[in-house]
Amino acid sequence: MDSKLQNALKKANAEVEEAGIADLELKKIAFSKAVDFYLHGEGEGVHVTKKSTSASVVNNEESDVFWSSLSDSAGIETKSLKDIYLKKDEQILLVMDVPGESKVDQRRNLAILILFAYHDGLSYEWVPANLLAEAAKHSKLYSTSKFAKNLRKSDWFRTEGIKRALKYKLSGQGIGAARGLLKSNL
């Protein structure tokens, strides 16, 4: 057996045993994720933690890359950005009050801030409409009939696809507007 595989199996087993997970299915999932990490990652920074109903393998490197990329692009400190955004797995939400004088302005501002975070923080070229809709629902600004219509009217957005396969990205003007909006609301 390959020594790299043997080492990965040993490390993964030690992590799972240390976590003390009782549920056999959760133990298998945690073991599988740990093995995968040790085979394809650097082998550092994996922590399996016991929770009341689930186990998770935590790798903070991905989150750190998001915050540092976004910080570099926006020219704003990570601490300040964490007062604006919340990142849960692949979902980005706004935690600040969305600026704007009307609902139309707020929806547009929410969209540019969210799309900016996906583009510059997670390197998404196109953002699926469902991720943008979730962020709008979280901020209580989602309206099925009005949200997409408001975005189509602005030069800040580009769209691709139709109906359920709709994707969005920011134009150059939109990226500039997002940076300005972030800096003016700190």
Backbone torsions as a table, in degrees:
resi	resn	phi	psi	omega
1	MET	NA	142.7	179.8
2	ASP	-58.1	133.8	-177.4
3	SER	-66.5	-32.0	177.3
4	LYS	-64.4	-40.8	177.7
5	LEU	-65.5	-43.7	178.7
6	GLN	-59.7	-45.3	179.5
7	ASN	-63.3	-41.5	179.0
8	ALA	-62.6	-42.6	179.5
9	LEU	-63.2	-43.0	-179.8
10	LYS	-64.3	-46.8	-179.2
11	LYS	-64.7	-42.0	179.8
12	ALA	-63.9	-43.2	178.9
13	ASN	-61.8	-42.7	179.4
14	ALA	-63.1	-42.1	179.1
15	GLU	-61.8	-45.4	-177.6
16	VAL	-67.9	-42.2	178.6
17	GLU	-64.0	-40.1	179.6
18	GLU	-62.9	-34.0	-179.6
19	ALA	-71.6	-24.1	177.6
20	GLY	68.0	39.2	-179.2
21	ILE	-76.0	127.2	-176.9
22	ALA	-89.8	-39.5	-177.9
23	ASP	-66.3	123.9	-175.7
24	LEU	-62.4	-41.8	-179.8
25	GLU	-65.3	-43.3	178.2
26	LEU	-65.1	-35.9	178.4
27	LYS	-63.7	-42.0	179.0
28	LYS	-63.4	-42.7	-179.2
29	ILE	-64.1	-47.1	-179.6
30	ALA	-62.7	-41.3	179.5
31	PHE	-63.5	-45.6	-179.5
32	SER	-60.1	-45.3	-179.8
33	LYS	-66.6	-38.9	179.1
34	ALA	-66.7	-42.0	177.7
35	VAL	-60.9	-46.8	179.9
36	ASP	-58.5	-43.4	179.7
37	PHE	-63.4	-47.4	-177.5
38	TYR	-67.6	-27.1	176.8
39	LEU	-78.0	-37.6	-172.4
40	HIS	-112.9	-10.5	179.4
41	GLY	-101.8	-166.2	179.5
42	GLU	-87.8	-9.3	178.7
43	GLY	87.4	6.8	179.4
44	GLU	-118.7	151.6	170.0
45	GLY	84.6	12.7	177.6
46	VAL	-94.3	130.7	177.4
47	HIS	-134.5	122.1	176.0
48	VAL	-97.9	123.5	-177.5
49	THR	-116.5	146.5	178.7
50	LYS	-90.4	130.9	175.3
51	LYS	-122.0	171.1	-176.1
52	SER	-61.2	-38.4	-178.0
53	THR	-125.9	-5.6	-178.2
54	SER	-149.3	166.3	176.0
55	ALA	-119.9	148.2	178.0
56	SER	-138.0	148.6	174.6
57	VAL	-105.1	118.5	-173.1
58	VAL	-102.2	128.7	175.1
59	ASN	-131.2	103.8	-174.4
60	ASN	-79.2	-8.2	-178.3
61	GLU	-59.2	-43.2	-179.2
62	GLU	-61.4	-42.7	178.7
63	SER	-65.6	-41.5	178.8
64	ASP	-62.5	-39.2	178.0
65	VAL	-63.4	-42.6	178.1
66	PHE	-57.6	-52.6	-175.8
67	TRP	-65.8	-40.5	-179.4
68	SER	-70.3	-38.1	177.2
69	SER	-63.5	-44.8	-179.7
70	LEU	-65.5	-41.3	179.1
71	SER	-62.5	-45.8	179.4
72	ASP	-62.1	-43.8	-177.2
73	SER	-68.6	-41.9	-177.2
74	ALA	-82.4	-20.5	-175.8
75	GLY	72.0	31.5	-177.9
76	ILE	-127.9	144.4	179.5
77	GLU	-63.5	146.5	-179.6
78	THR	-57.5	-40.3	-179.4
79	LYS	-57.8	-42.4	179.1
80	SER	-68.4	-38.4	179.3
81	LEU	-64.5	-32.6	179.1
82	LYS	-70.8	-15.1	172.7
83	ASP	-83.1	-11.6	-178.8
84	ILE	-104.5	-43.7	-173.8
85	TYR	-114.1	154.2	171.2
86	LEU	-128.5	127.8	179.7
87	LYS	-113.7	120.3	176.2
88	LYS	-120.8	108.7	-175.9
89	ASP	52.6	-114.7	179.8
90	GLU	-99.5	5.0	-178.7
91	GLN	-99.2	131.2	176.8
92	ILE	-114.3	130.9	-179.4
93	LEU	-126.9	156.8	173.6
94	LEU	-93.9	135.0	177.3
95	VAL	-107.9	-7.0	176.8
96	MET	-92.7	163.7	173.0
97	ASP	-68.7	132.7	-177.4
98	VAL	-75.4	124.3	180.0
99	PRO	-71.4	152.2	177.4
100	GLY	147.1	146.1	-178.6
101	GLU	-81.4	-27.7	-179.6
102	SER	-130.0	170.2	177.6
103	LYS	-61.5	-37.4	178.7
104	VAL	-61.8	-46.5	178.0
105	ASP	-62.5	-42.6	-179.9
106	GLN	-63.8	-42.9	179.4
107	ARG	-62.7	-43.7	179.7
108	ARG	-64.4	-44.2	-179.9
109	ASN	-65.6	-40.2	176.4
110	LEU	-60.0	-45.8	-178.2
111	ALA	-62.6	-42.7	-178.5
112	ILE	-69.5	-35.7	178.7
113	LEU	-67.9	-41.7	-179.9
114	ILE	-69.4	-46.6	179.9
115	LEU	-62.9	-37.2	176.9
116	PHE	-61.1	-43.6	-179.7
117	ALA	-65.0	-42.1	177.9
118	TYR	-65.0	-43.0	-176.8
119	HIS	-69.3	-51.3	-174.2
120	ASP	-89.3	-23.1	179.2
121	GLY	-92.0	-41.7	-177.4
122	LEU	-110.1	0.8	179.0
123	SER	60.0	35.0	173.4
124	TYR	-80.1	129.7	173.5
125	GLU	-78.8	-48.5	178.3
126	TRP	-118.7	137.1	-179.5
127	VAL	-108.6	122.9	178.3
128	PRO	-59.3	143.0	-177.4
129	ALA	-58.2	-31.6	-178.3
130	ASN	-65.6	-33.2	177.4
131	LEU	-69.1	-39.1	177.6
132	LEU	-68.5	-38.8	178.4
133	ALA	-64.2	-40.4	177.6
134	GLU	-61.4	-41.5	178.5
135	ALA	-64.9	-38.7	178.9
136	ALA	-68.3	-39.4	177.8
137	LYS	-63.9	-41.4	178.9
138	HIS	-60.2	-38.2	179.9
139	SER	-88.7	5.2	178.9
140	LYS	59.6	38.2	-180.0
141	LEU	-121.5	9.8	-176.1
142	TYR	-87.9	131.4	173.7
143	SER	-136.5	119.2	-174.3
144	THR	-52.8	-44.1	-174.7
145	SER	-83.5	-23.3	-171.3
146	LYS	-105.0	-24.9	-170.9
147	PHE	-63.7	-56.3	-178.8
148	ALA	-63.7	-36.6	179.8
149	LYS	-62.1	-42.7	178.6
150	ASN	-61.9	-37.6	-178.0
151	LEU	-72.9	-36.1	179.8
152	ARG	-64.6	-25.9	-177.0
153	LYS	-79.4	-8.7	-174.8
154	SER	-107.0	144.7	176.2
155	ASP	-77.2	-3.5	-177.6
156	TRP	-79.0	-14.9	-172.1
157	PHE	-120.5	149.4	171.2
158	ARG	-122.0	141.0	178.9
159	THR	-122.9	155.2	177.8
160	GLU	-145.8	142.2	177.7
161	GLY	91.7	-178.2	-179.8
162	ILE	-136.2	153.7	177.1
163	LYS	41.1	-114.4	-174.0
164	ARG	-73.4	-14.6	179.7
165	ALA	-100.8	18.3	-177.5
166	LEU	-68.6	138.6	178.1
167	LYS	-131.8	152.5	-178.8
168	TYR	-127.5	154.0	167.3
169	LYS	-151.0	164.7	-179.6
170	LEU	-90.1	144.5	170.7
171	SER	-80.1	176.6	176.5
172	GLY	-59.8	-40.0	177.2
173	GLN	-63.2	-38.5	-180.0
174	GLY	-65.5	-39.6	178.6
175	ILE	-63.9	-43.6	177.9
176	GLY	-63.1	-40.5	178.9
177	ALA	-66.1	-37.5	178.9
178	ALA	-65.0	-45.4	178.9
179	ARG	-61.0	-43.8	179.2
180	GLY	-63.2	-41.5	179.6
181	LEU	-65.0	-41.5	178.4
182	LEU	-61.6	-47.7	-177.2
183	LYS	-67.4	-33.6	-178.2
184	SER	-78.5	-14.0	-178.2
185	ASN	-108.8	18.6	176.0
186	LEU	-93.9	NA	NA
